[in-house]
């Protein structure tokens, strides 16, 4: 009995000692390396979609219209109102040539025109008087004829009266002709006046449109020859953007299609441009095709400005898409982290084809349907273990 009691006592003491050791055991902490590996990540799957890629190209703005201003007459420059690079409104005087001789001739013609008007009015009054005198003279001839043909005195008077009648008829005919041709003479003077007025206007060279002066050669007191180009204006109401693309690029452009254009610095927002022309055949020397775009609203831009444009290429079917936040750029390489069946991360290198808003179209060491880490990938490592796998919608798998 005593032996049984000793045995139970020993067992009890051993059990109590074991329980006390378990309760007083220090907590085991994970190493930093292990703690780093036990993380939760957000994942998504690689999907396929039809993608319209865009090609970024560059070009310089060119004015849709440049106007050469040519001197129509010769003369000395007496006024030079413009300067290179200045913005001028339509109708503003750029150059004025000496036109004093034309002005004198114009003044002389105006005087002649007024004199001719006065002469026509005077001849009209003379004609009226001559007609009245002619009527009286015809009455006189009739009266003398009735006095009798036997009187010698009456015969002399009749001859004088008839002679006077002939003179008056001739005078009336002359005045009628002058009166009838008066409008033609005035019209001739008016035509000469108009010619001289146009000649005077040719001595003043004005801006034919609102634009920027890109050329203005004559200086004050210089002699300008007729037919000489003296100025050039660049129309700022519209620009063209010309790009030269490789013949191998599969463009999908249509004339009239709208595309996005931006400044090279990207600081003035985007502009809309329309496709004017696309060369169907490449230049055999450069193996490039010319694409011309038109910008109708280009406020704040100027000729020669470097612009970028996104041109659509032919659609690619079944392109693999991944979120842009899933891509790690490391020393020129694009990397993704794929989650394998053991919840370990595998680092894969891919080729970035196109940037599409928040996604990349990729190719390379990746397959459709594979699960990848979708964000917060900067600190991840190849082979790292994950304990939770959270999809992009937030559900825990």
C-alpha positions as CSV (number, residue, x, y, z in Angstrom):
1,X,0.0,0.0,0.0
2,X,2.8,2.3,0.9
3,X,4.5,1.5,-2.5
4,X,1.3,2.4,-4.4
5,X,1.1,5.7,-2.6
6,X,4.7,6.6,-3.5
7,X,4.1,5.7,-7.1
8,X,1.0,8.0,-7.3
9,X,3.0,10.8,-5.6
10,X,5.8,10.6,-8.1
11,X,3.3,10.6,-11.1
12,X,1.5,13.6,-9.6
13,X,4.7,15.6,-9.1
14,X,5.9,14.8,-12.6
15,X,2.5,15.9,-14.1
16,X,2.5,19.1,-12.1
17,X,6.1,19.9,-13.2
18,X,5.3,19.4,-16.8
19,X,2.3,21.7,-16.7
20,X,4.4,24.3,-14.9
21,X,7.1,24.1,-17.6
22,X,4.6,24.5,-20.4
23,X,3.0,27.6,-18.8
24,X,6.4,29.2,-18.2
25,X,7.9,28.5,-21.7
26,X,9.0,31.8,-23.5
27,X,7.1,32.8,-26.7
28,X,8.9,31.8,-29.9
29,X,9.4,34.8,-32.3
30,X,9.7,34.5,-36.1
31,X,13.0,35.6,-37.7
32,X,12.8,38.8,-39.8
33,X,13.3,36.8,-43.0
34,X,10.4,34.4,-42.1
35,X,8.2,37.4,-41.2
36,X,8.9,39.1,-44.5
37,X,7.8,36.0,-46.4
38,X,4.5,35.6,-44.6
39,X,2.6,38.4,-46.3
40,X,-0.7,38.9,-48.1
41,X,-0.8,40.0,-51.7
42,X,-3.4,41.2,-54.2
43,X,-3.6,39.1,-57.3
44,X,-5.3,39.0,-60.7
45,X,-5.2,36.7,-63.7
46,X,-3.7,37.3,-67.1
47,X,-6.5,37.9,-69.5
48,X,-6.8,38.1,-73.3
49,X,-8.4,41.0,-75.2
50,X,-8.5,42.7,-78.6
51,X,-6.2,45.7,-78.4
52,X,-5.8,48.7,-80.6
53,X,-2.2,49.7,-80.2
54,X,-1.0,53.3,-80.8
55,X,2.3,54.5,-82.2
56,X,3.7,57.7,-80.8
57,X,5.3,59.8,-83.5
58,X,6.7,63.3,-83.7
59,X,6.6,66.2,-86.1
60,X,6.9,69.9,-86.5
61,X,3.9,72.3,-86.9
62,X,3.7,73.8,-90.4
63,X,1.3,76.5,-91.4
64,X,-1.5,75.4,-93.7
65,X,-1.1,78.6,-95.7
66,X,1.8,80.9,-96.3
67,X,1.2,84.0,-98.4
68,X,3.9,85.8,-100.4
69,X,3.4,89.6,-100.8
70,X,4.8,90.8,-104.1
71,X,5.2,94.4,-105.1
72,X,3.0,95.2,-108.1
73,X,4.8,98.5,-108.8
74,X,8.2,100.0,-108.5
75,X,9.0,102.6,-106.0
76,X,10.9,103.8,-102.9
77,X,9.9,102.6,-99.5
78,X,8.6,105.6,-97.4
79,X,6.9,103.6,-94.6
80,X,7.7,100.3,-93.0
81,X,5.2,99.4,-90.4
82,X,5.8,95.7,-89.6
83,X,8.7,93.7,-88.2
84,X,9.7,90.1,-88.3
85,X,7.8,87.7,-86.0
86,X,5.1,90.3,-85.3
87,X,1.4,89.3,-85.3
88,X,-0.6,91.5,-87.6
89,X,-4.3,91.8,-88.3
90,X,-5.8,91.6,-91.8
91,X,-5.6,95.0,-93.6
92,X,-2.7,96.4,-91.6
93,X,-0.1,98.4,-93.6
94,X,3.2,96.6,-94.0
95,X,5.0,98.8,-96.5
96,X,4.1,102.0,-98.3
97,X,5.9,103.1,-101.5
98,X,6.3,106.7,-102.8
99,X,3.1,107.5,-104.8
100,X,3.3,111.3,-105.2
101,X,3.3,111.1,-109.0
102,X,0.2,108.9,-109.0
103,X,-1.5,111.2,-106.5
104,X,-0.8,114.2,-108.7
105,X,-2.2,112.5,-111.8
106,X,-5.2,111.4,-109.8
107,X,-5.9,114.9,-108.7
108,X,-5.6,116.1,-112.3
109,X,-8.1,113.5,-113.5
110,X,-10.6,114.6,-110.8
111,X,-10.3,118.1,-112.0
112,X,-10.8,117.1,-115.6
113,X,-13.8,115.0,-114.6
114,X,-15.5,117.9,-112.8
115,X,-14.7,120.2,-115.8
116,X,-16.3,117.7,-118.2
117,X,-19.4,117.5,-116.1
118,X,-19.6,121.3,-116.1
119,X,-19.0,121.4,-119.9
120,X,-21.8,118.9,-120.5
121,X,-24.2,121.0,-118.4
122,X,-23.2,124.1,-120.3
123,X,-23.6,122.4,-123.7
124,X,-27.0,121.2,-122.7
125,X,-28.1,124.8,-122.1
126,X,-26.5,125.9,-125.4
127,X,-28.3,123.1,-127.2
128,X,-31.6,124.3,-125.8
129,X,-30.9,127.9,-126.8
130,X,-29.8,126.7,-130.3
131,X,-33.0,124.7,-130.8
132,X,-35.1,127.7,-129.8
133,X,-33.1,130.0,-132.2
134,X,-33.4,127.4,-135.0
135,X,-37.2,127.4,-134.6
136,X,-37.3,131.2,-134.8
137,X,-35.1,131.2,-137.9
138,X,-37.3,128.7,-139.7
139,X,-40.3,131.0,-139.0
140,X,-38.3,133.9,-140.4
141,X,-37.5,132.0,-143.6
142,X,-41.1,131.1,-144.1
143,X,-42.2,134.7,-143.5
144,X,-39.7,136.0,-146.1
145,X,-40.8,133.4,-148.6
146,X,-44.4,134.5,-148.3
147,X,-43.5,138.2,-149.2
148,X,-43.1,137.3,-152.8
149,X,-40.4,136.0,-155.1
150,X,-40.3,139.2,-157.4
151,X,-38.9,141.6,-154.8
152,X,-35.1,141.9,-155.1
153,X,-34.8,143.0,-151.5
154,X,-36.9,140.1,-150.4
155,X,-34.7,137.7,-152.4
156,X,-31.5,138.9,-150.7
157,X,-33.1,138.6,-147.3
158,X,-34.4,135.2,-148.0
159,X,-30.9,134.0,-149.0
160,X,-29.4,135.4,-145.8
161,X,-32.1,133.8,-143.8
162,X,-31.6,130.4,-145.4
163,X,-27.9,130.7,-144.8
164,X,-28.4,131.5,-141.2
165,X,-30.9,128.6,-140.9
166,X,-28.2,126.2,-142.2
167,X,-25.7,127.5,-139.7
168,X,-28.1,127.0,-136.9
169,X,-29.0,123.5,-138.0
170,X,-25.3,122.6,-138.1
171,X,-24.8,124.1,-134.7
172,X,-27.7,122.2,-133.2
173,X,-26.4,119.0,-134.8
174,X,-22.9,119.6,-133.3
175,X,-24.3,120.3,-129.8
176,X,-26.5,117.3,-130.0
177,X,-23.5,115.1,-130.8
178,X,-21.6,116.7,-127.9
179,X,-24.5,116.0,-125.6
180,X,-24.9,112.5,-126.7
181,X,-21.2,111.6,-126.3
182,X,-20.9,113.4,-122.9
183,X,-21.7,110.2,-120.9
184,X,-19.0,108.2,-122.8
185,X,-16.4,110.9,-122.1
186,X,-17.3,110.9,-118.4
187,X,-17.1,107.1,-118.4
188,X,-13.7,107.2,-120.0
189,X,-12.5,109.7,-117.4
190,X,-14.0,107.6,-114.6
191,X,-12.2,104.5,-115.9
192,X,-8.9,106.4,-115.9
193,X,-9.7,107.7,-112.4
194,X,-10.3,104.1,-111.2
195,X,-7.1,102.9,-112.8
196,X,-5.1,105.6,-111.1
197,X,-6.8,104.9,-107.8
198,X,-5.9,101.2,-108.1
199,X,-2.4,102.2,-109.0
200,X,-2.2,104.4,-105.9
201,X,-3.5,101.4,-103.8
202,X,-0.7,99.2,-105.3
203,X,1.8,101.5,-103.6
204,X,0.4,100.4,-100.2
205,X,1.1,96.8,-99.3
206,X,-1.3,95.5,-96.6
207,X,-1.6,92.2,-94.8
208,X,-4.1,90.0,-96.7
209,X,-4.8,87.9,-93.6
210,X,-4.2,87.7,-89.9
211,X,-0.9,86.1,-89.4
212,X,2.8,86.3,-88.4
213,X,5.3,88.1,-90.5
214,X,8.0,85.6,-91.5
215,X,9.7,87.8,-94.1
216,X,10.0,91.5,-94.6
217,X,13.0,92.5,-96.7
218,X,12.9,96.1,-97.7
219,X,14.1,98.9,-95.4
220,X,13.2,102.5,-95.5
221,X,14.3,104.5,-98.5
222,X,15.2,101.3,-100.4
223,X,14.0,100.9,-104.0
224,X,11.5,98.1,-104.7
225,X,11.1,96.6,-108.2
226,X,7.8,95.5,-109.6
227,X,7.4,91.7,-109.1
228,X,9.8,91.5,-106.2
229,X,8.7,89.5,-103.1
230,X,8.9,91.8,-100.2
231,X,7.0,90.0,-97.4
232,X,5.6,86.7,-96.3
233,X,2.8,86.0,-93.8
234,X,2.1,82.8,-92.0
235,X,-1.6,82.0,-91.4
236,X,-2.2,81.2,-87.7
237,X,-5.7,80.0,-88.1
238,X,-4.7,76.5,-88.8
239,X,-1.6,74.3,-88.8
240,X,-0.4,71.0,-90.4
241,X,1.5,68.4,-88.6
242,X,3.6,66.1,-90.9
243,X,5.0,62.8,-89.6
244,X,7.1,60.3,-91.4
245,X,6.5,56.7,-90.3
246,X,8.3,53.5,-91.1
247,X,6.7,51.6,-94.0
248,X,6.6,48.5,-91.8
249,X,4.1,50.1,-89.3
250,X,0.6,48.6,-89.8
251,X,-1.3,51.9,-89.7
252,X,-5.1,51.8,-89.4
253,X,-5.7,55.5,-90.3
254,X,-8.6,56.8,-92.4
255,X,-8.8,60.3,-93.9
256,X,-10.9,62.5,-91.7
257,X,-10.2,60.4,-88.6
258,X,-9.5,62.4,-85.4
259,X,-6.3,61.8,-83.4
260,X,-4.8,63.3,-80.3
261,X,-1.8,65.7,-80.5
262,X,0.2,67.2,-77.7
263,X,3.2,69.5,-77.3
264,X,6.6,67.8,-76.8
265,X,6.7,69.1,-73.3
266,X,3.1,68.0,-72.6
267,X,2.4,71.2,-70.7
268,X,-0.4,72.7,-72.8
269,X,-2.9,69.8,-72.8
270,X,-4.0,67.9,-75.8
271,X,-5.3,69.1,-79.2
272,X,-7.5,67.4,-81.7
273,X,-6.3,66.9,-85.2
274,X,-7.8,65.3,-88.3
275,X,-6.1,63.1,-90.8
276,X,-5.7,64.9,-94.1
277,X,-3.7,62.4,-96.1
278,X,-1.7,59.1,-95.7
279,X,0.7,58.1,-98.4
280,X,-0.3,54.7,-99.6
281,X,3.2,53.8,-100.8
282,X,6.5,54.3,-99.0
283,X,9.3,56.5,-100.3
284,X,11.7,54.0,-101.9
285,X,14.7,56.1,-100.7
286,X,13.7,56.5,-97.0
287,X,11.2,53.6,-96.7
288,X,8.8,55.9,-94.9
289,X,5.3,57.1,-95.4
290,X,4.1,60.7,-95.0
291,X,1.1,61.3,-92.8
292,X,-0.4,64.8,-92.8
293,X,-2.7,66.0,-90.0
294,X,-4.6,69.3,-89.7
295,X,-5.2,71.3,-86.5
296,X,-8.0,73.7,-86.8
297,X,-7.8,75.0,-83.2
298,X,-4.2,75.6,-82.2
299,X,-4.3,78.5,-79.8
300,X,-0.9,79.2,-78.2
301,X,1.0,77.2,-80.8
302,X,3.4,78.5,-83.4
303,X,5.1,77.2,-86.6
304,X,8.1,74.9,-85.9
305,X,6.7,73.7,-82.6
306,X,7.6,70.1,-81.9
307,X,4.4,68.0,-81.3
308,X,3.7,64.4,-80.5
309,X,0.8,62.4,-81.9
310,X,-0.7,59.0,-81.1
311,X,-1.6,57.1,-84.3
312,X,-3.7,53.9,-84.2
313,X,-2.3,50.7,-85.6
314,X,-4.1,47.6,-86.7
315,X,-6.0,45.8,-84.0
316,X,-4.3,42.8,-82.3
317,X,-6.5,39.9,-81.3
318,X,-6.0,37.9,-78.1
319,X,-3.4,40.2,-76.6
320,X,-2.4,39.4,-73.0
321,X,-3.2,42.2,-70.6
322,X,-1.8,42.8,-67.1
323,X,-2.3,45.8,-64.8
324,X,0.4,48.4,-65.1
325,X,0.8,48.3,-61.3
326,X,1.9,44.7,-61.5
327,X,5.0,45.5,-63.6
328,X,8.4,46.0,-62.0
329,X,10.9,47.9,-64.1
330,X,14.4,46.9,-63.2
331,X,17.5,47.9,-65.1
332,X,15.6,48.0,-68.4
333,X,13.7,44.8,-67.7
334,X,10.0,44.4,-67.2
335,X,9.2,41.8,-64.5
336,X,6.0,40.1,-63.2
337,X,5.5,38.0,-60.0
338,X,3.5,34.8,-60.7
339,X,1.9,32.9,-57.8
340,X,2.5,29.1,-58.3
341,X,0.4,26.3,-56.8
342,X,2.5,26.3,-53.6
343,X,1.9,30.0,-53.0
344,X,5.4,30.9,-53.9
345,X,6.3,33.9,-56.1
346,X,8.0,33.3,-59.4
347,X,9.7,36.2,-61.1
348,X,9.1,36.3,-64.9
349,X,10.5,38.7,-67.5
350,X,8.0,40.0,-70.1
351,X,8.1,42.4,-73.0
352,X,5.8,45.5,-72.8
353,X,4.0,46.0,-76.1
354,X,1.5,48.8,-75.5
355,X,0.3,50.9,-72.6
356,X,-3.5,51.0,-72.5
357,X,-4.7,53.3,-69.8
358,X,-4.1,51.2,-66.6
359,X,-2.9,48.0,-68.4
360,X,0.0,46.8,-70.5
361,X,-0.2,44.4,-73.4
362,X,2.6,42.0,-72.8
363,X,4.4,39.0,-74.3
364,X,7.1,36.7,-73.1
365,X,7.4,34.2,-70.3
366,X,3.7,34.4,-69.2
367,X,0.6,32.5,-70.1
368,X,-3.1,33.3,-70.2
369,X,-4.9,32.5,-67.0
370,X,-1.8,32.6,-64.8
371,X,-2.3,34.4,-61.5
372,X,0.0,37.3,-60.9
373,X,0.5,39.9,-58.1
374,X,-1.4,42.9,-59.2
375,X,0.1,45.7,-57.1
376,X,2.6,46.6,-54.4
377,X,5.3,44.6,-56.1
378,X,8.3,46.7,-55.5
379,X,9.5,44.8,-52.3
380,X,8.7,41.3,-53.5
381,X,11.3,38.7,-54.2
382,X,11.6,35.6,-56.3
383,X,10.7,32.4,-54.3
384,X,9.0,34.4,-51.5
385,X,6.2,32.5,-49.7
386,X,2.8,34.1,-49.2
387,X,0.3,33.1,-46.6
388,X,-2.8,34.9,-48.0
389,X,-3.8,35.3,-51.6
390,X,-6.3,38.2,-52.1
391,X,-7.8,38.8,-55.5
392,X,-8.3,42.3,-56.9
393,X,-11.9,42.3,-55.7
394,X,-10.8,41.8,-52.1
395,X,-12.0,38.2,-51.6
396,X,-9.7,35.8,-49.8
397,X,-9.0,32.6,-51.6
